[in-house]
Amino acid sequence: MTETPTAAEIDAFVARHGLSALTPEQRSRMAELARTVAETGQALPRVGDKFAEPATVFRVRG
């Protein structure tokens, strides 16, 4: 993602995710943050092996 999303793209995202009650100010803020969020998500390491165990940080307590 290299650009801030257009108002139409934000409106489509909002509609897809059931967020139609957001105010115009909230939608504008969402557009401002979209690039940072996308870049942060792309920087997260991905595990190639789907059968690899999750990190030891994630433990189920019984």
VEXDOTOR-328968 format. One line per 5 residues: number of its first residue (from 1); their letters; for each residue x, y, z of C-alpha. Coordinates in nm, 3 decimals, padded with zeros to 5 digits. Layout:
NUM> A> X/Y/Z | ... .
This chain:
1> MTETP> 00.000/00.000/00.000 | 00.160/00.323/-00.108 | -00.123/00.573/-00.086 | -00.394/00.675/00.154 | -00.715/00.494/00.056 .
6> TAAEI> -00.982/00.698/-00.117 | -01.313/00.781/00.046 | -01.479/00.522/-00.180 | -01.236/00.253/-00.063 | -01.299/00.340/00.301 .
11> DAFVA> -01.676/00.338/00.240 | -01.649/-00.008/00.080 | -01.439/-00.137/00.372 | -01.685/00.006/00.624 | -01.980/-00.155/00.444 .
16> RHGLS> -01.807/-00.496/00.422 | -01.733/-00.501/00.792 | -02.063/-00.367/00.925 | -01.922/-00.034/01.040 | -02.171/00.191/00.862 .
21> ALTPE> -02.245/00.384/01.183 | -01.899/00.547/01.177 | -01.901/00.924/01.150 | -01.726/01.106/00.864 | -01.453/01.208/01.111 .
26> QRSRM> -01.397/00.846/01.212 | -01.382/00.738/00.847 | -01.129/01.011/00.777 | -00.916/00.896/01.069 | -00.942/00.537/00.945 .
31> AELAR> -00.807/00.648/00.608 | -00.517/00.828/00.779 | -00.423/00.518/00.979 | -00.470/00.261/00.701 | -00.120/00.298/00.557 .
36> TVAET> 00.052/00.263/00.894 | -00.159/-00.039/00.984 | -00.089/-00.206/00.648 | 00.286/-00.145/00.676 | 00.292/-00.280/01.031 .
41> GQALP> 00.101/-00.591/00.926 | 00.341/-00.655/00.639 | 00.637/-00.633/00.878 | 00.509/-00.919/01.097 | 00.692/-01.245/01.039 .
46> RVGDK> 00.486/-01.521/00.880 | 00.521/-01.890/00.958 | 00.551/-02.087/00.635 | 00.471/-02.423/00.791 | 00.103/-02.445/00.884 .
51> FAEPA> 00.177/-02.735/01.119 | 00.440/-02.550/01.323 | 00.344/-02.491/01.684 | 00.262/-02.138/01.795 | 00.515/-01.945/01.997 .
56> TVFRV> 00.561/-02.057/02.357 | 00.406/-01.726/02.462 | 00.065/-01.866/02.369 | -00.026/-02.128/02.624 | -00.367/-02.264/02.713 .
61> RG> -00.416/-02.273/03.085 | -00.624/-02.555/03.216 .
